Structures are given as C-alpha cells and as structure tokens.
C-alpha cells in the first residue's frame, strides 16, 4: 500500500514541476513578445520566429532555455530598432547571458536591471543607449562581463560597480561619462580587462587601481584625467597593455612603470609629462610599442634604448629631447616605424639607422641634425616614407635613396642641400610625394619628372636656385595634385602638357622668369583651387574659354607683378563659382594639403600694404584675388559683387579708372576715403540703403572724432605695417572673418552675409588707432 502512495506523490510533484516550468516559460515569452511589439521595425526577418504559436525555447531566434526557463538571449546584430527601457528585465530572473549589442537600441537602462540576479554576461555595446549607468547594476553579484561601450551613456561611473567582485571584463569606453574614476574599482580583484577610454572622465587616476593584480589590459586614454601617474601601477606585473594617452597627466613618468616586465604596449602620448625618460623603461624587453610623443620630456635618448629588441613602433616625437640619435637604435631589427621628429636632436644622422631592415616609415624632421644623409640608408629596402625636413642637412640627394624602389614619400625640405637633382630620381616608380623645397639645389629640373605623373601626386621644389625650363612631358592620366616650383630662376613658357594634369589642385609658379601669355587651357583643370603666377614676365590680355563651368573650384588666384594688359575679364569673375557662396558649416580650421592620414605643407604668398607674406599653411576658407601691379585698364566689372565669399582682392597699381557698384543691395554709409571721393553718383545707383556723398548730403559721423592727416594714408612701414598686418591677418585669416580687401591704390571691400561691406572702414580705423598709439608713445 505504501509504494503506490509514494509513486502518486512523485507523479504529482513531477506534474507540478512541469506545469510550473511551462507556465513560467509562457510568462517570459509573453514579456518578450510585448517588448518586440515596441520595435519600430516589426518586419524584422531575424525575429520573425518570435510568435505566440511557436515554442520560445525551441523555435525562437536567439533564445536558449534551461529547464524551460529563458537562460540565454543573443540577438547581436539583429537590426532591432527599439528601446532598452522596455526590455523585460523583471520577467527574466533566470537569464544568465544577454547580448543585445550592435543594434539600434535607445533609451535609458532602467533600475530594475538589478532583478537579473543570475546574470553572468551583459553586452549592450554599439547602440544608442543614453542616460546614466544605474547603481542597481552593482547588485548583480554573478556578473563576469560588462560590455557597454560605444553608446551615449552619461553621468558618473557608479561606485557600486566595486561590488562586482567576480567581474573580469569592464568595457564602458566611448561614451559621454564624466566625473572621477571611483576608487571602488580597485576592489575588482578578478578584473583582467578595464576600458574607460574616450569619455570625459576627470580627476586623478585612483591609486587603488594598483590592487588589480589580475589586470592584463588597462585603457584610460582620451579623457580629461589629471595629476600624476600613480606609482602603484607598478604592482600590475601581469599588465600587457597600458594606454594613458590624450589626458592632462603631469609630472614625471614613475620609475615603477619599469617593473611591468610583461608590458608589450605603453602609450603615454599627448599629456604634459616632464622630466627624463626613466632608465627603468629600458628593462621592458617585451615592449613592441612605445609612444611618449607630445609631452614635455627632456634630456637625451640613452643608448640603453637598444635593449628593446622587440620594438616595432617607437615614437618619442614632439618633446624637448636633445643630444644625438643613439647608435644603439640600429639594434632594433623589428622596428617598423621610427618617430623622433619635433625635438632638439642634434649631431649627425647615425649611419647605424641603416641596420633597421624592417623600417617602413622614418620621421626625423624638425630637429637640428647636421651633415649629409648616410649612404647606409640605401640598405633600408622596405622603406616607404622618409621625412627629413627642417634640419640642417647638407650635401646632395644621395643615390642610395634613389635606389629604394618602394619609396613613396621623400621629404627633405628646409635644409641646405646643394648640387643638382639627380635624373635617376625618376626611377622611383612608387613615389607619390617629393618635397625638396627651401634648399640650395641648383641646375635644371630633370625633364623626366614629367614622366612620373602616373604616380607622383605632390611635387614641391620651390625656393631653390633652379634654372632652365619647366618639365614638358606630363601625359594623360597624370595624378599630380600639387605642383609648387615658386621662387626659382625658371624661364621660358608654361608647357601645354600641364593641361593633362586633370587632378591638379595647387599650381604655384610664382617668382620666376617665365615669359608667356595667360594659358587658356588652365580652365580645363577642373579641380584647380590655387593658381599663383605672381612676379614673372607674363603679358597680354586675360582670355578665357566659353565654358562657364571652368574655374569653378578656384579660390586663390594671384597674377600680380606681371605685365598683363587689357580690360579685366568679366567672364573670369563669373566663372569663380566657389567664391559666390559662404560655407557656414566650417567649425574648425582645415588646411589644403592632405596625403593619406598625413599632411604636407602648402604655401602661398599674399601681399597687403606693400608687404609680401608667405602663408606656410593655407586655410580652405581663404579666398583671394590679386591682380595688382599689372597694366589692366578700363572698368572694374560689377560681377565682382557676386563674389560674396571673397576675403582679399587687390587691384592696385593698374590703370583702372571706374568703380561701379550699382544695382546691388548695399547699405550703410559710403566711406569718405580719397579714392571714393573720385567716383560719381552712377557708381552707386540702385542701392537704396546707401547714404553719404555723392548720393546724399551726409549720413552722420562714422569715424572716430580725431583729425586725420596725410600720414594716415602712408604710415611709416617700419612703425605701423607689422602691427597693422598682425591685426588684419588675425581678423581675416585666423578669425575666419568674411571680408574682401581691395588694394590700397584702389579700394578695400569686405563682403559678408550676402551684402557688400567696406573693409576700408576697418583698415582706416586700425591704422588710425595704430598712429594714435604711436603718437602717445612719442
């Protein structure tokens, strides 16, 4: 009698167990279906299996069950468009694994995430989740992995994370988190990977991080952390990667960093670290990557650096390092990139660098290196990019460099190289950038350089002593983007083969002895942005082609100091389409001249107040026309009024007689300068908003009350020009002021917001202030 009774009880308990599990599973399924109902893309094909008529544990995409309860949810990259706020955290108490990453989830993480007490793995990365990290997450004691990176989370990191003592991975980088790093993070003794980078965290690095003795990777870069690097980080003897770059860390590099013998990557760049490089760093023989760039480190580079035989990347650039380049660098046989630029390194370039058989990129520019380029560089057959500019190197361009067939970038600008350019340089069939500007090179430009147009993108040989004619062999398919040969002794005509350079954006042939007419085929260069032919022997009228779409990208044109004649071309101004609109989207300065991930220098000369300045970098918003010091005559075309983006216009020292600004939308007072008094009433007709002579009797005083005299128009160059230019260029170039400056002998015009305004007003006021200041000093 006892056996059947016991059996009946067992059957009942089994039935009850199965019934409970079935019921609970149904409840979870309904909760998930309610969440799905909030999606903005109900026709999501991956989640088509989520229906009431199917078994959630067996048929639903991304769902895994254990004993009839949802144990795992993995909808990674399922293109879900919904909110995390509606997720049924409270209805999935047995959930251990949740991967909702790489979707289009938004909203905030609700506090009831704390109900998932069995959760071991949480992955929410690459969504649009906002709000704060709820402190309730600290109650998920079983959590081992948190991925919340690449979202829009803000607020501070909750100190309750310190309760998750089983946590081994905490990745919450690339969000908008702020505040300090809680010291409680140091309680996560099981943590192996910590990534808090690319946020707005501030405050010091907590010394408690030194307690994380299991830590392998530590990423704190791209924040606003300040203070010193804590010595306690030296306790992390298992650390392999330490990224602290792009913060505001100061003080010296602690010698304790040298205790991290397992370290393979150490990146401390873009901080304010000072002092010497500690000798203990040379004990880190496992290092493959060392970057200390953009700090305030001083002293010399010690010979012990040669102990780091595993280094493939070394960047010590943009510091205050001095002394010579240690010969021991030649021991780094695995070195791929060497960056020592922008320091105070002196002495000869070590010939031992020729032993770096794996070297691909060499940055030594902007130092004080002397002597010739070592012949041993010819052994660097993997070399692709060489940057030696802005030193005091002398001698010739060595044949050894010309033998490196894979060379793509050769920059030796701003040195004292002499002799001739070897014709064998044309054998560099992979060369994309050749910059030999500002040296003492002599002789002719090898004609074969024109044959390099199929691969050469940048050719800069400006400011040397080159003579002879321009290369004439550029053929169809040329990829040349920038050609700068200004300030040499070149003569002859501008070769028609330049018309084959359809990718050309910058053409600077100024300050030579070229003798030619204006080539109409310039207009066939569709991408041309800068054209400078200043100070040559060019002559004749400016003729243009009939196609109105030509010159549409041109933003700087300088034809000054030539012998051009005839009327100003109305059609030329009508073609300058880029000058007719103002780009209001520009937020930060950008410059012409870009190659891959790096930049090259683009320079151009500008003239104002009779002085010539050279801009070593050209802002993309800089728009200018200089036709001064020619023999142009006749009217100033009214089409100039359409060029509202124009900042500088110089028409001085010509034979122009008439200004006609009629039928525009000008307003305000007509300046009463000496040139403006010569123009008749019809120069201003059709501008109802204009007042003052000659269109009306007056419009009130628009000038300071001080009396002007003749000195105001011709200030002493030594006393006022530098001060005026400083004020003017700050306004016109660095401040992005939109305006138009017409040379002193004719007019200054400033254009902004679609209406012409008179920069002469600014110029006169600035000059007057300068003169008044000087008089007070006297």
C-alpha positions in Angstrom: 0.0 0.0 0.0 2.9 2.4 0.7 4.5 2.0 -2.7 1.6 3.3 -4.8 1.1 6.2 -2.5 4.7 7.2 -2.8 4.5 6.8 -6.5 1.5 9.0 -6.7 3.2 11.8 -4.7 6.2 11.5 -7.1 3.9 11.8 -10.1 2.2 14.8 -8.6 5.5 16.6 -7.9 6.7 15.8 -11.4 3.5 17.2 -12.9 3.7 20.3 -10.7 7.3 20.8 -11.7 6.5 20.6 -15.4 3.4 22.7 -15.0 5.3 25.4 -13.2 8.1 25.5 -15.8 5.6 25.6 -18.6 3.7 28.5 -17.0 6.9 30.4 -16.3 8.2 29.9 -19.8 4.9 31.3 -21.1 5.1 34.3 -18.9 8.7 35.0 -20.2 7.6 34.5 -23.8 4.7 37.0 -23.4 7.0 39.5 -21.9 9.5 39.2 -24.8 6.6 39.5 -27.3 5.5 42.7 -25.6 9.0 44.1 -26.0 9.0 43.1 -29.6 5.7 44.9 -30.1 7.5 48.2 -29.3 10.0 47.8 -32.1 9.9 50.3 -34.9 10.7 47.5 -37.5 8.1 44.9 -36.8 9.0 43.1 -40.1 12.5 42.2 -38.8 13.2 39.0 -40.6 15.6 37.6 -37.9 12.8 37.9 -35.2 10.0 36.5 -37.4 10.1 33.3 -35.4 9.0 35.2 -32.2 5.3 34.3 -32.4 2.7 33.1 -29.9 2.1 29.9 -31.8 5.7 28.8 -31.6 7.8 27.4 -28.8 10.0 30.1 -27.4 12.6 27.7 -26.0 12.9 25.7 -29.3 11.9 27.9 -32.2 12.7 31.5 -31.3 15.8 33.1 -32.8 18.5 33.9 -30.2 16.7 32.2 -27.3 18.2 29.3 -25.3 16.4 27.8 -22.3 17.4 25.6 -19.4 14.7 23.6 -17.6 12.1 25.5 -19.6 13.3 29.0 -18.5 15.0 31.6 -20.7 18.6 31.3 -19.9 20.3 33.0 -22.8 19.2 35.8 -25.1 21.5 36.6 -28.1 20.2 39.0 -30.7 23.6 40.5 -31.5 23.4 42.5 -34.8 19.7 41.7 -35.4 18.9 45.2 -36.5 16.4 45.8 -33.7 15.1 49.3 -33.6 13.6 49.9 -30.2 14.4 50.9 -26.6 16.2 49.3 -23.8 13.8 50.9 -21.4 11.0 48.4 -22.5 13.1 45.3 -22.1 11.5 42.9 -19.6 14.3 42.8 -17.0 11.9 41.9 -14.2 10.4 38.9 -16.0 13.6 37.0 -16.8 15.0 36.1 -13.4 16.9 33.1 -14.8 18.7 35.0 -17.5 22.5 34.4 -17.4 23.6 35.6 -20.8 22.2 38.7 -22.5 23.7 40.0 -25.8 21.8 42.9 -27.3 24.8 44.5 -28.9 25.1 46.1 -32.4 21.5 47.0 -32.7 19.6 50.3 -32.8 18.5 50.4 -29.2 17.9 53.7 -27.5 16.6 54.9 -24.2 17.9 54.5 -20.7 18.9 51.4 -18.7 16.1 51.1 -16.1 16.9 50.5 -12.4 15.1 47.1 -12.5 18.1 45.7 -14.4 19.1 44.8 -10.8 16.5 42.0 -10.9 18.7 39.9 -13.2 20.5 38.4 -10.2 21.7 35.4 -12.2 23.2 37.4 -15.0 26.8 36.5 -15.8 27.3 38.2 -19.2 25.9 41.6 -20.3 26.6 43.0 -23.7 24.9 46.3 -24.8 27.7 47.7 -26.9 27.3 49.7 -30.1 23.8 51.0 -29.6 22.3 54.5 -28.8 21.6 53.9 -25.2 21.7 57.1 -23.1 21.2 58.2 -19.5 23.3 57.0 -16.6 24.5 53.6 -15.5 22.1 52.7 -12.8 23.7 52.0 -9.4 21.4 48.9 -9.1 23.8 47.2 -11.5 26.0 46.7 -8.5 23.6 44.1 -7.1 24.3 41.6 -10.0 26.9 39.7 -8.0 27.4 37.0 -10.5 28.4 39.3 -13.4 31.7 38.5 -15.0 31.5 40.5 -18.2 30.1 44.0 -19.0 30.2 45.5 -22.5 28.5 48.9 -22.7 31.0 50.7 -25.0 30.1 52.8 -28.0 26.8 54.2 -26.6 25.6 57.6 -25.4 25.8 57.0 -21.6 26.5 60.0 -19.4 26.8 60.8 -15.8 29.4 59.3 -13.5 30.6 55.7 -13.1 28.6 54.3 -10.1 30.8 53.3 -7.2 28.5 50.2 -6.7 30.4 48.6 -9.6 33.0 47.8 -6.9 30.6 45.2 -5.5 31.0 43.0 -8.6 33.9 41.0 -7.3 33.5 38.3 -10.0 33.9 40.8 -12.8 36.8 40.1 -15.2 35.9 42.4 -18.1 34.6 46.0 -17.8 34.3 47.9 -21.1 32.4 51.1 -20.9 34.6 53.2 -23.2 33.4 55.6 -26.0 30.5 57.1 -24.1 29.9 60.6 -22.5 30.7 59.6 -19.0 32.2 62.3 -16.7 33.3 62.7 -13.1 36.1 60.9 -11.5 37.0 57.2 -11.6 35.6 55.7 -8.3 38.3 54.3 -6.1 36.0 51.3 -5.6 37.1 50.0 -9.0 40.2 48.9 -7.2 38.1 46.3 -5.3 37.5 44.3 -8.5 40.3 41.8 -7.8 39.3 39.5 -10.6 39.3 42.2 -13.2 41.5 41.4 -16.3 40.3 44.0 -18.8 39.4 47.6 -17.9 38.5 50.1 -20.6 37.2 53.5 -19.6 38.7 55.4 -22.5 37.1 58.0 -24.9 34.9 59.6 -22.3 35.1 62.9 -20.4 36.3 61.5 -17.1 38.4 63.8 -15.0 40.2 63.8 -11.7 43.3 61.7 -10.9 43.9 58.1 -11.7 43.0 56.3 -8.4 46.0 54.7 -6.7 43.6 51.8 -5.8 44.0 50.6 -9.4 47.3 49.2 -8.3 45.3 46.5 -6.4 44.1 44.9 -9.7 46.9 42.4 -9.8 45.0 40.2 -12.4 44.8 43.1 -14.8 46.1 42.5 -18.3 44.8 45.5 -20.3 44.2 49.0 -18.9 42.7 51.6 -21.3 42.2 55.1 -19.8 43.1 57.2 -22.8 41.2 60.1 -24.4 39.8 61.6 -21.2 40.5 64.6 -19.1 42.4 62.9 -16.3 44.9 65.0 -14.5 47.6 64.6 -11.8 50.5 62.2 -11.8 50.6 58.6 -12.9 50.3 56.7 -9.6 53.4 54.6 -8.6 51.0 51.9 -7.6 50.6 50.9 -11.2 53.9 49.3 -10.9 52.1 46.5 -8.9 50.3 45.3 -12.1 53.0 42.9 -13.0 50.7 41.0 -15.4 49.8 44.1 -17.4 50.3 43.7 -21.1 48.8 47.0 -22.4 48.8 50.4 -20.7 47.1 53.3 -22.6 47.0 56.6 -20.8 47.4 58.9 -23.8 45.4 62.1 -24.5 44.8 63.2 -21.0 46.2 66.1 -18.9 48.6 64.0 -16.8 51.6 65.8 -15.5 54.7 65.1 -13.5 57.4 62.6 -14.4 57.0 59.0 -15.6 57.3 56.9 -12.4 60.2 54.5 -12.4 57.8 51.8 -11.2 56.4 51.5 -14.7 59.7 49.8 -15.4 58.6 46.9 -13.2 55.9 45.8 -15.7 58.0 43.2 -17.4 55.0 41.7 -19.2 54.2 45.1 -20.8 54.0 44.9 -24.7 52.3 48.3 -25.4 53.0 51.5 -23.4 51.3 54.7 -24.8 51.6 57.8 -22.7 51.5 60.4 -25.5 49.6 63.7 -25.6 49.9 64.6 -22.0 52.1 67.1 -20.0 54.6 64.7 -18.7 58.0 66.2 -17.9 61.5 65.2 -16.8 63.7 62.5 -18.2 62.7 59.2 -19.6 63.3 56.8 -16.6 66.1 54.3 -17.1 63.8 51.6 -15.8 61.8 51.7 -19.1 64.7 50.0 -20.8 64.0 46.9 -18.7 60.7 46.4 -20.6 62.2 44.0 -23.0 58.8 42.7 -24.1 57.7 46.1 -25.4 56.6 46.1 -29.1 55.1 49.6 -29.0 56.4 52.6 -27.1 54.8 56.1 -27.6 55.8 59.1 -25.5 55.0 61.8 -28.1 53.7 65.2 -27.4 54.8 65.7 -23.8 57.5 67.9 -22.2 60.2 65.2 -21.8 63.8 66.5 -21.8 67.3 65.1 -21.7 68.9 62.8 -24.3 67.8 59.4 -25.6 70.1 56.9 -23.8 72.0 54.2 -25.5 70.0 51.6 -23.4 67.1 52.1 -25.7 68.8 49.5 -27.9 67.8 46.8 -25.3 64.2 46.9 -26.5 64.9 44.4 -29.3 61.2 43.6 -29.8 60.1 47.1 -30.6 58.2 47.6 -33.8 56.9 51.1 -33.1 58.8 53.8 -31.4 57.5 57.4 -31.1 59.4 60.0 -29.0 58.4 62.9 -31.1 57.3 66.4 -30.1 59.2 66.7 -26.9 62.3 68.6 -25.8 64.8 65.7 -26.2 68.3 66.8 -27.1 71.7 65.2 -27.9 72.4 62.9 -30.7 70.5 60.0 -32.1 72.0 56.9 -30.3 73.7 54.4 -32.5 72.1 51.6 -30.5 68.8 52.3 -32.3 70.3 50.2 -35.1 69.8 47.1 -32.9 66.0 47.4 -33.2 65.7 44.9 -36.1 61.9 44.7 -35.8 61.3 48.4 -35.9 58.6 49.3 -38.4 58.0 53.0 -37.5 60.6 55.4 -36.0 59.3 58.9 -35.0 61.8 61.2 -33.4 60.6 64.5 -35.1 60.0 67.8 -33.5 62.7 67.6 -30.8 66.0 69.4 -30.3 68.1 66.4 -31.5 71.5 67.5 -33.0 74.6 66.0 -34.4 74.9 63.7 -37.4 72.3 61.2 -38.5 73.5 57.9 -37.2 74.6 55.6 -40.0 73.6 52.7 -37.8 70.0 53.5 -38.7 70.8 51.7 -41.9 70.6 48.5 -40.0 66.9 48.8 -39.4 66.0 46.3 -42.1 62.3 46.3 -41.2 61.8 50.0 -41.2 59.0 51.3 -43.3 58.5 54.9 -42.0 61.1 57.3 -40.7 60.3 60.6 -39.1 63.3 62.7 -38.3 62.1 66.2 -39.4 62.1 69.4 -37.4 65.3 68.8 -35.4 68.8 70.3 -35.6 70.5 67.4 -37.4 73.6 68.2 -39.5 75.8 66.6 -42.0 74.9 64.5 -45.0 72.3 61.8 -45.4 74.0 58.5 -44.6 74.7 56.2 -47.5 73.6 53.3 -45.3 70.0 54.3 -45.8 70.3 52.5 -49.1 70.0 49.2 -47.2 66.5 50.1 -46.0 64.8 48.3 -48.9 61.4 48.2 -47.1 61.4 52.0 -46.6 58.3 53.7 -48.0 58.3 57.1 -46.3 61.2 59.4 -45.3 60.7 62.7 -43.5 64.0 64.6 -43.0 62.7 68.2 -43.5 63.5 71.2 -41.3 67.0 70.3 -40.3 70.5 71.5 -41.3 71.4 68.6 -43.6 73.8 69.4 -46.4 75.3 67.8 -49.4 73.4 66.1 -52.2 70.4 63.9 -52.6 72.1 60.6 -52.1 71.9 57.9 -54.8 71.2 55.4 -52.1 67.7 56.8 -51.6 67.0 56.8 -55.3 67.7 53.0 -55.3 64.8 52.2 -52.9 62.2 51.2 -55.4 59.3 51.1 -53.0 59.8 54.7 -51.7 56.5 56.6 -51.7 57.3 59.8 -49.7 60.6 61.7 -49.8 60.5 65.0 -47.9 63.9 66.8 -47.3 62.5 70.4 -47.4 64.0 73.3 -45.4 67.6 72.0 -45.4 70.9 73.1 -47.0 71.0 70.5 -49.8 73.1 71.7 -52.8 74.1 70.2 -56.1 71.7 69.1 -58.7 68.6 66.9 -58.6 69.8 63.5 -60.0 67.9 62.4 -63.1 67.9 58.9 -61.5 65.2 60.2 -59.1 62.8 59.4 -61.9 63.4 55.7 -61.3 61.3 55.9 -58.1 58.2 54.4 -59.7 56.2 54.3 -56.5 57.0 57.9 -55.4 53.9 59.9 -54.5 55.3 62.9 -52.6 58.6 64.6 -53.5 59.3 67.8 -51.4 62.7 69.4 -51.8 61.6 72.9 -51.2 63.7 75.6 -49.4 67.2 74.2 -50.1 70.1 75.4 -52.2 69.6 73.0 -55.1 70.9 74.2 -58.4 70.8 73.1 -62.0 67.7 72.2 -64.1 64.7 70.2 -63.2 65.1 66.8 -64.9 62.7 66.6 -67.8 61.9 63.0 -66.9 60.0 64.2 -63.8 57.1 64.9 -66.1 57.0 61.1 -66.8 56.3 60.5 -63.2 52.8 61.9 -63.5 51.2 58.5 -63.4 52.1 58.1 -59.7 53.5 61.4 -58.4 50.9 63.4 -56.5 52.9 66.2 -54.9 56.0 67.9 -56.4 57.4 70.7 -54.4 60.8 72.1 -55.4 60.2 75.7 -54.5 62.7 78.3 -53.2 65.8 76.8 -54.6 68.3 78.0 -57.3 66.9 76.0 -60.2 67.0 77.4 -63.7 66.1 76.3 -67.2 62.6 75.4 -68.4 59.6 73.6 -66.8 59.2 69.9 -67.4 57.2 69.3 -70.6 56.4 65.7 -70.6 53.2 65.4 -68.4 50.9 62.9 -70.1 47.3 61.9 -69.9 46.4 60.1 -66.7 48.6 62.3 -64.5 47.6 62.1 -60.8 49.5 65.3 -59.9 47.6 67.2 -57.2 50.1 69.9 -56.1 52.9 71.5 -58.1 54.9 74.2 -56.4 58.0 75.5 -58.1 57.8 79.1 -57.0 60.9 81.3 -56.2 63.5 79.8 -58.5 65.1 81.1 -61.7 62.9 79.2 -64.2 62.3 80.7 -67.6 60.5 80.1 -70.9 56.9 79.2 -71.4 54.3 77.3 -69.4 54.2 73.9 -71.1 50.8 72.9 -72.6 51.3 69.4 -71.2 50.2 70.7 -67.8 46.7 70.5 -69.2 47.0 66.8 -68.8 47.1 67.1 -65.0 43.4 66.9 -64.5 43.7 66.2 -60.8 45.8 69.4 -60.2 44.5 71.5 -57.2 47.5 73.6 -56.4 49.7 75.3 -59.1 52.3 77.8 -57.9 54.8 79.0 -60.4 55.3 82.5 -58.9 58.6 84.4 -58.5 60.4 83.0 -61.6 61.2 84.5 -65.0 58.5 82.8 -67.1 57.7 84.6 -70.3 54.4 83.7 -71.8 50.7 84.8 -72.2 48.0 83.6 -70.0 47.3 79.9 -71.0 43.6 79.5 -71.6 44.0 75.7 -71.0 44.3 76.5 -67.3 40.5 76.4 -67.3 40.5 72.8 -68.4 41.9 71.8 -64.9 38.5 71.1 -63.2 39.9 70.7 -59.7 42.2 73.8 -59.6 41.9 75.6 -56.3 45.1 77.7 -56.1 46.8 79.4 -59.1 49.8 81.6 -58.5 51.8 83.1 -61.3 52.9 86.2 -59.5 56.1 88.0 -60.3 57.0 86.6 -63.7 57.2 88.1 -67.2 53.7 87.2 -68.3 52.0 89.5 -70.6 49.0 90.2 -72.8 45.2 90.1 -72.1 43.5 87.5 -69.9 41.4 85.4 -72.3 39.0 82.7 -71.2 37.2 79.9 -72.8 33.4 79.9 -73.4 32.6 77.1 -70.9 31.0 78.7 -67.9 31.8 75.6 -65.7 35.6 76.2 -65.8 37.5 77.6 -62.8 34.5 76.7 -60.6 36.8 75.4 -57.7 39.3 78.3 -57.9 39.6 80.0 -54.5 43.0 81.8 -54.8 44.3 83.4 -58.0 47.4 85.6 -57.9 48.6 87.1 -61.2 50.3 90.2 -59.6 53.6 91.7 -60.7 53.4 90.8 -64.3 52.6 92.8 -67.5 49.0 91.7 -68.2 47.1 94.2 -70.3 43.5 94.9 -71.4 40.3 95.0 -69.6 39.5 92.9 -66.5 37.7 89.8 -67.8 34.0 89.9 -66.7 33.7 86.2 -67.7 36.6 85.3 -65.5 34.9 86.6 -62.4 31.6 85.0 -63.4 33.3 81.5 -63.5 34.6 81.7 -59.9 31.6 79.8 -58.5 33.2 78.8 -55.2 33.6 82.5 -54.4 29.9 83.1 -54.7 28.8 81.2 -51.6 30.0 81.2 -48.0 30.4 77.8 -46.3 28.9 78.3 -42.8 29.4 74.6 -41.9 33.1 75.0 -41.1 33.6 74.7 -37.3 37.4 74.0 -37.1 40.2 75.1 -39.3 41.2 72.8 -42.1 44.0 73.3 -44.5 44.8 72.4 -48.1 47.3 69.6 -48.4 46.5 66.1 -47.3 48.0 62.7 -48.2 46.5 59.6 -46.7 46.5 60.1 -42.9 49.2 62.7 -43.0 49.6 66.3 -44.3 52.1 68.0 -46.4 52.9 71.7 -46.5 51.1 74.0 -48.9 52.4 77.6 -49.1 51.4 80.7 -50.9 52.5 84.3 -50.9 50.0 87.1 -50.1 50.5 90.8 -50.4 49.0 93.6 -48.4 50.1 97.2 -47.6 53.1 96.7 -50.0 54.5 93.8 -47.9 54.6 90.2 -49.0 53.8 87.5 -46.5 54.2 83.8 -47.0 51.5 81.5 -45.6 53.0 78.2 -44.8 49.6 76.6 -44.5 46.5 77.6 -46.5 43.1 77.6 -44.8 40.5 76.0 -47.0 38.2 79.0 -46.3 40.8 81.5 -47.5 39.5 83.2 -50.8 41.6 85.8 -52.6 42.2 87.5 -55.9 45.4 89.5 -56.5 45.7 91.2 -59.9 47.8 94.1 -58.7 50.9 95.6 -60.4 49.9 94.9 -64.0 48.6 97.1 -66.8 44.9 96.4 -66.6 42.7 99.3 -67.6 39.0 100.2 -68.0 36.2 99.4 -65.7 36.1 97.2 -62.6 33.4 94.6 -63.5 30.2 94.7 -61.4 30.3 90.9 -61.4 32.8 91.3 -58.5 29.8 92.0 -56.4 28.7 88.4 -56.7 31.8 87.0 -55.1 30.5 87.2 -51.5 33.0 84.7 -50.1 35.9 86.8 -51.3 38.2 87.9 -48.5 41.1 89.6 -50.2 41.0 91.4 -53.5 44.0 93.5 -54.7 43.6 95.5 -57.9 46.2 98.2 -57.0 48.9 99.6 -59.3 46.9 99.2 -62.5 45.2 101.7 -64.9 41.7 101.2 -63.7 39.6 104.3 -63.5 36.0 103.5 -62.6 34.2 101.8 -59.8 30.6 100.6 -60.5 28.7 99.0 -57.6 25.3 99.9 -58.9 22.2 97.7 -58.6 23.3 95.6 -55.6 21.8 95.5 -52.1 24.4 97.8 -50.4 23.5 99.7 -47.3 25.1 102.0 -44.8 27.5 104.9 -45.3 29.8 105.3 -48.3 33.4 105.6 -46.9 34.9 109.0 -47.4 38.4 108.0 -48.4 40.4 109.7 -51.1 39.6 107.2 -53.8 35.9 107.0 -53.1 35.6 110.8 -53.5 36.6 110.4 -57.2 33.6 108.2 -58.1 30.4 109.6 -59.5 26.8 109.1 -58.4 26.1 106.4 -61.0 28.7 104.2 -59.4 26.3 103.6 -56.6 22.8 103.9 -58.1 20.3 101.1 -57.4 21.4 100.7 -53.8 18.6 102.3 -51.8 20.3 101.6 -48.5 23.5 103.7 -49.3 24.0 107.1 -47.7 26.6 109.8 -47.9 28.5 111.6 -50.6 27.8 111.5 -53.6 24.3 110.0 -53.3 23.2 112.2 -50.3 24.4 115.1 -48.3 25.5 113.1 -45.4 24.8 110.3 -43.0 26.3 111.3 -39.8 29.8 110.6 -38.4 31.0 107.1 -38.8 34.6 107.8 -37.8 36.3 108.4 -34.5 36.5 112.2 -33.7 40.3 112.5 -34.2 41.5 114.5 -37.2 43.2 112.7 -40.0 46.2 113.9 -41.8 48.2 112.7 -44.8 50.4 110.4 -42.7 47.2 108.3 -42.1 47.3 107.2 -45.8 51.0 106.5 -45.9 52.1 105.3 -42.5 55.8 104.6 -41.9 56.4 100.9 -42.9 58.7 100.1 -40.1 56.4 101.6 -37.4 52.9 100.5 -38.5 53.0 97.8 -41.1 53.9 94.9 -38.7 51.2 96.0 -36.2 48.6 96.5 -38.9 49.3 93.2 -40.6 49.1 91.4 -37.3 45.7 92.9 -36.6 44.5 92.5 -40.1 45.5 88.9 -40.6 44.2 87.8 -37.2 40.8 89.1 -38.4 40.9 88.0 -41.9 42.7 84.6 -41.6 42.7 83.2 -38.1 39.3 84.5 -37.1 37.6 83.4 -40.3 36.3 86.9 -40.8 34.5 87.0 -44.1 35.6 90.0 -45.9 37.2 91.4 -49.1 40.3 93.6 -49.2 41.0 95.6 -52.3 44.5 97.0 -52.6 45.3 100.5 -51.2 45.6 102.2 -54.6 42.0 101.3 -55.5 39.7 100.1 -52.8 39.2 97.8 -49.8 35.9 95.9 -49.9 34.6 93.5 -47.3 31.7 91.1 -48.2 29.7 89.2 -45.7 26.2 87.7 -45.3 25.4 88.4 -48.9 25.9 92.2 -48.6 29.0 94.2 -49.5 30.6 95.9 -46.6 33.6 98.1 -46.7 36.8 96.8 -45.2 38.3 100.2 -45.7 36.3 101.1 -42.6 38.2 98.5 -40.6 41.5 99.3 -42.2 41.2 103.0 -41.7 40.2 102.5 -38.1 43.0 100.1 -37.4 45.6 102.4 -39.0 44.2 105.4 -37.1 44.4 103.5 -33.8 48.0 102.5 -34.6 49.0 106.1 -35.4 47.3 107.4 -32.3 49.1 104.8 -30.2 52.4 105.7 -31.7 51.9 109.4 -31.1 51.1 108.7 -27.4 54.3 106.7 -27.1 56.2 109.7 -28.6 
